[in-house]
């Protein structure tokens, strides 16, 4: 199993744990785990919840901390972010019965007419 899968599995286990549990961060993954926690702490939010960690945020973090972040590290951080976002989405409270809720991502394609209607 590669480091990305191991870190994502451990993150998922930690998120789903009830109460305190012992962390089993795979060897070689300690630094990536710390990077993810730092980036997660500075995450931005919108009206429907958290935004994914962007490439520019990872790049800024790498420059500010002077860590040599490589493309494989970015892929692992993004995969861990997907696990975290899926967990948050599952925990979201469902709307009350009888209230219609829109999906988090619309299935309707964006058109020029829709942009004109929204922004004039």
HUURQUI-V761883 format. One record per residue. N is the residue number from 0. OMEGA is omega in whole degrees, -180 to 180 (* if undefined). BURIAL is b if it has 16 or more other C-alpha atoms within 10 Angstrom, else e. D_CENTER is the distance of its C-alpha to the mean C-alpha in Angstrom with 2 decimals. Layout:
n:N omega:OMEGA burial:BURIAL d_center:D_CENTER
n:N omega:OMEGA burial:BURIAL d_center:D_CENTER
//
This chain:
n:0 omega:-178 burial:e d_center:21.65
n:1 omega:-175 burial:e d_center:19.67
n:2 omega:180 burial:b d_center:17.52
n:3 omega:-179 burial:b d_center:14.21
n:4 omega:180 burial:e d_center:15.15
n:5 omega:179 burial:b d_center:16.48
n:6 omega:179 burial:b d_center:13.54
n:7 omega:178 burial:b d_center:11.22
n:8 omega:179 burial:b d_center:14.20
n:9 omega:178 burial:b d_center:14.71
n:10 omega:179 burial:b d_center:11.27
n:11 omega:179 burial:b d_center:11.83
n:12 omega:180 burial:e d_center:15.36
n:13 omega:-179 burial:b d_center:14.63
n:14 omega:-178 burial:e d_center:12.49
n:15 omega:-178 burial:e d_center:15.31
n:16 omega:175 burial:e d_center:18.10
n:17 omega:-180 burial:e d_center:20.60
n:18 omega:-177 burial:e d_center:21.66
n:19 omega:174 burial:e d_center:21.98
n:20 omega:-179 burial:e d_center:21.62
n:21 omega:178 burial:e d_center:22.28
n:22 omega:177 burial:e d_center:19.53
n:23 omega:179 burial:e d_center:20.25
n:24 omega:-178 burial:b d_center:18.32
n:25 omega:178 burial:e d_center:19.89
n:26 omega:-179 burial:e d_center:22.39
n:27 omega:-177 burial:e d_center:21.12
n:28 omega:-176 burial:e d_center:17.51
n:29 omega:-178 burial:e d_center:18.17
n:30 omega:177 burial:e d_center:17.49
n:31 omega:178 burial:b d_center:14.13
n:32 omega:180 burial:b d_center:13.21
n:33 omega:178 burial:e d_center:14.56
n:34 omega:-180 burial:b d_center:12.85
n:35 omega:179 burial:b d_center:9.34
n:36 omega:178 burial:e d_center:10.80
n:37 omega:180 burial:e d_center:12.39
n:38 omega:180 burial:b d_center:9.59
n:39 omega:180 burial:e d_center:7.62
n:40 omega:-178 burial:e d_center:11.13
n:41 omega:-178 burial:e d_center:11.60
n:42 omega:175 burial:e d_center:8.67
n:43 omega:-179 burial:e d_center:10.54
n:44 omega:174 burial:e d_center:11.09
n:45 omega:-174 burial:e d_center:13.31
n:46 omega:-177 burial:e d_center:15.83
n:47 omega:179 burial:e d_center:13.83
n:48 omega:-175 burial:e d_center:10.87
n:49 omega:172 burial:e d_center:7.75
n:50 omega:173 burial:e d_center:7.14
n:51 omega:175 burial:b d_center:4.58
n:52 omega:-175 burial:b d_center:5.86
n:53 omega:177 burial:e d_center:9.14
n:54 omega:-179 burial:e d_center:11.80
n:55 omega:177 burial:e d_center:14.11
n:56 omega:177 burial:e d_center:12.21
n:57 omega:179 burial:b d_center:12.16
n:58 omega:179 burial:e d_center:15.77
n:59 omega:179 burial:e d_center:16.81
n:60 omega:180 burial:b d_center:15.55
n:61 omega:-180 burial:e d_center:17.46
n:62 omega:-178 burial:e d_center:20.46
n:63 omega:-178 burial:e d_center:20.61
n:64 omega:180 burial:e d_center:20.38
n:65 omega:174 burial:e d_center:22.49
n:66 omega:178 burial:e d_center:20.62
n:67 omega:-178 burial:e d_center:21.36
n:68 omega:-178 burial:b d_center:17.93
n:69 omega:180 burial:e d_center:18.70
n:70 omega:179 burial:e d_center:17.17
n:71 omega:177 burial:e d_center:16.67
n:72 omega:179 burial:b d_center:14.66
n:73 omega:179 burial:b d_center:12.37
n:74 omega:179 burial:e d_center:12.04
n:75 omega:179 burial:b d_center:11.26
n:76 omega:179 burial:b d_center:8.59
n:77 omega:178 burial:b d_center:6.89
n:78 omega:177 burial:b d_center:7.80
n:79 omega:179 burial:b d_center:6.60
n:80 omega:177 burial:b d_center:2.89
n:81 omega:178 burial:e d_center:4.48
n:82 omega:-179 burial:b d_center:6.43
n:83 omega:-180 burial:b d_center:4.83
n:84 omega:177 burial:b d_center:4.26
n:85 omega:179 burial:e d_center:7.61
n:86 omega:-180 burial:e d_center:9.04
n:87 omega:-179 burial:e d_center:8.76
n:88 omega:178 burial:e d_center:10.23
n:89 omega:-177 burial:e d_center:12.86
n:90 omega:-178 burial:e d_center:13.87
n:91 omega:-179 burial:e d_center:14.53
n:92 omega:178 burial:e d_center:18.29
n:93 omega:179 burial:e d_center:20.19
n:94 omega:178 burial:e d_center:22.69
n:95 omega:-179 burial:e d_center:26.26
n:96 omega:180 burial:e d_center:28.56
n:97 omega:179 burial:e d_center:30.16
n:98 omega:180 burial:e d_center:27.50
n:99 omega:179 burial:e d_center:26.05
n:100 omega:177 burial:e d_center:22.33
n:101 omega:176 burial:e d_center:20.78
n:102 omega:-179 burial:e d_center:17.92
n:103 omega:178 burial:e d_center:14.52
n:104 omega:-177 burial:e d_center:15.44
n:105 omega:176 burial:e d_center:19.16
n:106 omega:179 burial:e d_center:21.23
n:107 omega:179 burial:e d_center:23.78
n:108 omega:179 burial:e d_center:23.88
n:109 omega:-180 burial:e d_center:24.13
n:110 omega:178 burial:e d_center:27.76
n:111 omega:180 burial:e d_center:29.91
n:112 omega:179 burial:e d_center:31.55
n:113 omega:178 burial:e d_center:28.36
n:114 omega:178 burial:e d_center:27.54
n:115 omega:-180 burial:e d_center:31.15
n:116 omega:-178 burial:e d_center:30.98
n:117 omega:-172 burial:e d_center:27.93
n:118 omega:177 burial:e d_center:28.97
n:119 omega:* burial:e d_center:32.70
//
